[in-house]
Amino acid sequence: MRYRGLKVIDAEGREVAAKLEREGEGQLRLIVEEQTASYPLTIDPTISQQAYLKASNAGQGDQFGSSVAISGETVVVGARWEDSNATGVGGEQANNSASM
């Protein structure tokens, strides 16, 4: 697959290197070289930012965003090392007592 229209612009209007790669059957990975970019990033109209997602209890090392799944209007974001022991929606956000 080739996609020649991919364009990523940072908050200062600079173009940021980006590419799409095939990953597994029927999956694509968007790779953005954002090390020196200023956020937020704007990704061309075909793949655009519709919302800003942030963990309600983000902690250093949680790896929020290490995996992302999208289906229709539903987005699920993984945080591989999140160590909350809270349960249910609205659980204690400051809880980091789960053992790893």
Biotite code that builds the C-alpha atoms (Angstrom):
import biotite.structure as struc

atoms = struc.array([
    struc.Atom([0.000, 0.000, 0.000], chain_id="A", res_id=1, res_name="MET", atom_name="CA", element="C"),
    struc.Atom([1.192, 3.485, -0.789], chain_id="A", res_id=2, res_name="ARG", atom_name="CA", element="C"),
    struc.Atom([-0.296, 6.671, 0.536], chain_id="A", res_id=3, res_name="TYR", atom_name="CA", element="C"),
    struc.Atom([1.270, 9.784, -0.911], chain_id="A", res_id=4, res_name="ARG", atom_name="CA", element="C"),
    struc.Atom([-1.014, 12.337, 0.725], chain_id="A", res_id=5, res_name="GLY", atom_name="CA", element="C"),
    struc.Atom([0.123, 11.901, 4.319], chain_id="A", res_id=6, res_name="LEU", atom_name="CA", element="C"),
    struc.Atom([1.134, 15.229, 5.841], chain_id="A", res_id=7, res_name="LYS", atom_name="CA", element="C"),
    struc.Atom([1.816, 16.041, 9.490], chain_id="A", res_id=8, res_name="VAL", atom_name="CA", element="C"),
    struc.Atom([2.245, 19.620, 10.739], chain_id="A", res_id=9, res_name="ILE", atom_name="CA", element="C"),
    struc.Atom([3.287, 20.624, 14.261], chain_id="A", res_id=10, res_name="ASP", atom_name="CA", element="C"),
    struc.Atom([1.975, 23.552, 16.340], chain_id="A", res_id=11, res_name="ALA", atom_name="CA", element="C"),
    struc.Atom([4.581, 25.881, 14.827], chain_id="A", res_id=12, res_name="GLU", atom_name="CA", element="C"),
    struc.Atom([3.592, 25.025, 11.241], chain_id="A", res_id=13, res_name="GLY", atom_name="CA", element="C"),
    struc.Atom([6.605, 22.806, 10.550], chain_id="A", res_id=14, res_name="ARG", atom_name="CA", element="C"),
    struc.Atom([6.149, 19.647, 8.519], chain_id="A", res_id=15, res_name="GLU", atom_name="CA", element="C"),
    struc.Atom([6.948, 16.500, 10.497], chain_id="A", res_id=16, res_name="VAL", atom_name="CA", element="C"),
    struc.Atom([8.189, 13.309, 8.838], chain_id="A", res_id=17, res_name="ALA", atom_name="CA", element="C"),
    struc.Atom([5.557, 10.558, 8.929], chain_id="A", res_id=18, res_name="ALA", atom_name="CA", element="C"),
    struc.Atom([4.679, 7.336, 7.165], chain_id="A", res_id=19, res_name="LYS", atom_name="CA", element="C"),
    struc.Atom([2.145, 4.525, 7.169], chain_id="A", res_id=20, res_name="LEU", atom_name="CA", element="C"),
    struc.Atom([3.351, 0.941, 7.507], chain_id="A", res_id=21, res_name="GLU", atom_name="CA", element="C"),
    struc.Atom([1.424, -2.284, 7.157], chain_id="A", res_id=22, res_name="ARG", atom_name="CA", element="C"),
    struc.Atom([1.293, -4.209, 10.422], chain_id="A", res_id=23, res_name="GLU", atom_name="CA", element="C"),
    struc.Atom([-0.333, -7.602, 10.292], chain_id="A", res_id=24, res_name="GLY", atom_name="CA", element="C"),
    struc.Atom([-3.407, -8.501, 8.320], chain_id="A", res_id=25, res_name="GLU", atom_name="CA", element="C"),
    struc.Atom([-5.617, -5.481, 7.638], chain_id="A", res_id=26, res_name="GLY", atom_name="CA", element="C"),
    struc.Atom([-3.760, -3.161, 10.032], chain_id="A", res_id=27, res_name="GLN", atom_name="CA", element="C"),
    struc.Atom([-1.744, -0.003, 9.511], chain_id="A", res_id=28, res_name="LEU", atom_name="CA", element="C"),
    struc.Atom([0.666, 1.773, 11.822], chain_id="A", res_id=29, res_name="ARG", atom_name="CA", element="C"),
    struc.Atom([1.151, 5.519, 11.629], chain_id="A", res_id=30, res_name="LEU", atom_name="CA", element="C"),
    struc.Atom([4.759, 6.398, 12.435], chain_id="A", res_id=31, res_name="ILE", atom_name="CA", element="C"),
    struc.Atom([5.509, 10.043, 13.203], chain_id="A", res_id=32, res_name="VAL", atom_name="CA", element="C"),
    struc.Atom([9.045, 11.267, 13.873], chain_id="A", res_id=33, res_name="GLU", atom_name="CA", element="C"),
    struc.Atom([7.916, 13.732, 16.543], chain_id="A", res_id=34, res_name="GLU", atom_name="CA", element="C"),
    struc.Atom([11.058, 14.002, 18.673], chain_id="A", res_id=35, res_name="GLN", atom_name="CA", element="C"),
    struc.Atom([11.572, 17.711, 17.890], chain_id="A", res_id=36, res_name="THR", atom_name="CA", element="C"),
    struc.Atom([7.950, 18.600, 17.067], chain_id="A", res_id=37, res_name="ALA", atom_name="CA", element="C"),
    struc.Atom([5.745, 20.976, 19.031], chain_id="A", res_id=38, res_name="SER", atom_name="CA", element="C"),
    struc.Atom([2.340, 19.606, 20.068], chain_id="A", res_id=39, res_name="TYR", atom_name="CA", element="C"),
    struc.Atom([-0.428, 19.356, 19.088], chain_id="A", res_id=40, res_name="PRO", atom_name="CA", element="C"),
    struc.Atom([0.211, 17.715, 15.739], chain_id="A", res_id=41, res_name="LEU", atom_name="CA", element="C"),
    struc.Atom([-2.230, 18.020, 12.848], chain_id="A", res_id=42, res_name="THR", atom_name="CA", element="C"),
    struc.Atom([-2.454, 15.003, 10.565], chain_id="A", res_id=43, res_name="ILE", atom_name="CA", element="C"),
    struc.Atom([-3.775, 15.555, 7.026], chain_id="A", res_id=44, res_name="ASP", atom_name="CA", element="C"),
    struc.Atom([-7.554, 15.670, 6.448], chain_id="A", res_id=45, res_name="PRO", atom_name="CA", element="C"),
    struc.Atom([-7.873, 11.977, 5.634], chain_id="A", res_id=46, res_name="THR", atom_name="CA", element="C"),
    struc.Atom([-6.513, 11.003, 9.019], chain_id="A", res_id=47, res_name="ILE", atom_name="CA", element="C"),
    struc.Atom([-7.346, 13.855, 11.334], chain_id="A", res_id=48, res_name="SER", atom_name="CA", element="C"),
    struc.Atom([-7.334, 14.597, 15.029], chain_id="A", res_id=49, res_name="GLN", atom_name="CA", element="C"),
    struc.Atom([-10.932, 14.705, 16.233], chain_id="A", res_id=50, res_name="GLN", atom_name="CA", element="C"),
    struc.Atom([-10.283, 14.698, 19.967], chain_id="A", res_id=51, res_name="ALA", atom_name="CA", element="C"),
    struc.Atom([-7.559, 15.030, 22.548], chain_id="A", res_id=52, res_name="TYR", atom_name="CA", element="C"),
    struc.Atom([-7.211, 11.941, 24.723], chain_id="A", res_id=53, res_name="LEU", atom_name="CA", element="C"),
    struc.Atom([-5.506, 12.056, 28.100], chain_id="A", res_id=54, res_name="LYS", atom_name="CA", element="C"),
    struc.Atom([-5.447, 9.540, 30.931], chain_id="A", res_id=55, res_name="ALA", atom_name="CA", element="C"),
    struc.Atom([-7.360, 10.764, 33.980], chain_id="A", res_id=56, res_name="SER", atom_name="CA", element="C"),
    struc.Atom([-4.683, 9.330, 36.250], chain_id="A", res_id=57, res_name="ASN", atom_name="CA", element="C"),
    struc.Atom([-1.552, 9.377, 34.112], chain_id="A", res_id=58, res_name="ALA", atom_name="CA", element="C"),
    struc.Atom([1.601, 8.446, 35.935], chain_id="A", res_id=59, res_name="GLY", atom_name="CA", element="C"),
    struc.Atom([5.204, 8.462, 34.838], chain_id="A", res_id=60, res_name="GLN", atom_name="CA", element="C"),
    struc.Atom([6.018, 5.161, 33.190], chain_id="A", res_id=61, res_name="GLY", atom_name="CA", element="C"),
    struc.Atom([2.378, 4.059, 32.653], chain_id="A", res_id=62, res_name="ASP", atom_name="CA", element="C"),
    struc.Atom([2.965, 4.013, 28.872], chain_id="A", res_id=63, res_name="GLN", atom_name="CA", element="C"),
    struc.Atom([-0.452, 5.514, 28.126], chain_id="A", res_id=64, res_name="PHE", atom_name="CA", element="C"),
    struc.Atom([-1.022, 5.096, 24.394], chain_id="A", res_id=65, res_name="GLY", atom_name="CA", element="C"),
    struc.Atom([1.237, 2.063, 24.040], chain_id="A", res_id=66, res_name="SER", atom_name="CA", element="C"),
    struc.Atom([-1.682, 0.440, 22.235], chain_id="A", res_id=67, res_name="SER", atom_name="CA", element="C"),
    struc.Atom([-4.732, 2.005, 20.614], chain_id="A", res_id=68, res_name="VAL", atom_name="CA", element="C"),
    struc.Atom([-7.813, 0.410, 19.037], chain_id="A", res_id=69, res_name="ALA", atom_name="CA", element="C"),
    struc.Atom([-10.502, 2.276, 17.103], chain_id="A", res_id=70, res_name="ILE", atom_name="CA", element="C"),
    struc.Atom([-13.879, 0.970, 16.024], chain_id="A", res_id=71, res_name="SER", atom_name="CA", element="C"),
    struc.Atom([-16.338, 3.486, 14.618], chain_id="A", res_id=72, res_name="GLY", atom_name="CA", element="C"),
    struc.Atom([-16.571, 6.263, 17.197], chain_id="A", res_id=73, res_name="GLU", atom_name="CA", element="C"),
    struc.Atom([-15.073, 4.187, 20.019], chain_id="A", res_id=74, res_name="THR", atom_name="CA", element="C"),
    struc.Atom([-11.410, 4.496, 21.003], chain_id="A", res_id=75, res_name="VAL", atom_name="CA", element="C"),
    struc.Atom([-9.673, 2.266, 23.537], chain_id="A", res_id=76, res_name="VAL", atom_name="CA", element="C"),
    struc.Atom([-6.238, 3.352, 24.757], chain_id="A", res_id=77, res_name="VAL", atom_name="CA", element="C"),
    struc.Atom([-3.913, 1.026, 26.631], chain_id="A", res_id=78, res_name="GLY", atom_name="CA", element="C"),
    struc.Atom([-1.555, 1.928, 29.459], chain_id="A", res_id=79, res_name="ALA", atom_name="CA", element="C"),
    struc.Atom([0.642, -1.130, 29.773], chain_id="A", res_id=80, res_name="ARG", atom_name="CA", element="C"),
    struc.Atom([2.152, -0.325, 33.177], chain_id="A", res_id=81, res_name="TRP", atom_name="CA", element="C"),
    struc.Atom([-0.765, 1.528, 34.796], chain_id="A", res_id=82, res_name="GLU", atom_name="CA", element="C"),
    struc.Atom([-0.881, 0.218, 38.363], chain_id="A", res_id=83, res_name="ASP", atom_name="CA", element="C"),
    struc.Atom([-4.220, 1.407, 39.681], chain_id="A", res_id=84, res_name="SER", atom_name="CA", element="C"),
    struc.Atom([-6.138, -0.965, 41.915], chain_id="A", res_id=85, res_name="ASN", atom_name="CA", element="C"),
    struc.Atom([-9.337, 1.080, 41.445], chain_id="A", res_id=86, res_name="ALA", atom_name="CA", element="C"),
    struc.Atom([-12.377, -0.659, 39.972], chain_id="A", res_id=87, res_name="THR", atom_name="CA", element="C"),
    struc.Atom([-15.192, 0.630, 37.802], chain_id="A", res_id=88, res_name="GLY", atom_name="CA", element="C"),
    struc.Atom([-15.825, 3.990, 36.199], chain_id="A", res_id=89, res_name="VAL", atom_name="CA", element="C"),
    struc.Atom([-15.176, 6.785, 38.674], chain_id="A", res_id=90, res_name="GLY", atom_name="CA", element="C"),
    struc.Atom([-12.857, 4.678, 40.828], chain_id="A", res_id=91, res_name="GLY", atom_name="CA", element="C"),
    struc.Atom([-10.212, 6.281, 43.049], chain_id="A", res_id=92, res_name="GLU", atom_name="CA", element="C"),
    struc.Atom([-7.952, 8.019, 40.488], chain_id="A", res_id=93, res_name="GLN", atom_name="CA", element="C"),
    struc.Atom([-5.011, 8.431, 42.886], chain_id="A", res_id=94, res_name="ALA", atom_name="CA", element="C"),
    struc.Atom([-4.877, 4.694, 43.658], chain_id="A", res_id=95, res_name="ASN", atom_name="CA", element="C"),
    struc.Atom([-1.596, 3.128, 42.472], chain_id="A", res_id=96, res_name="ASN", atom_name="CA", element="C"),
    struc.Atom([-1.517, 0.156, 44.826], chain_id="A", res_id=97, res_name="SER", atom_name="CA", element="C"),
    struc.Atom([-1.754, -2.730, 42.364], chain_id="A", res_id=98, res_name="ALA", atom_name="CA", element="C"),
    struc.Atom([1.270, -4.990, 42.244], chain_id="A", res_id=99, res_name="SER", atom_name="CA", element="C"),
    struc.Atom([2.947, -5.374, 38.897], chain_id="A", res_id=100, res_name="MET", atom_name="CA", element="C"),
])
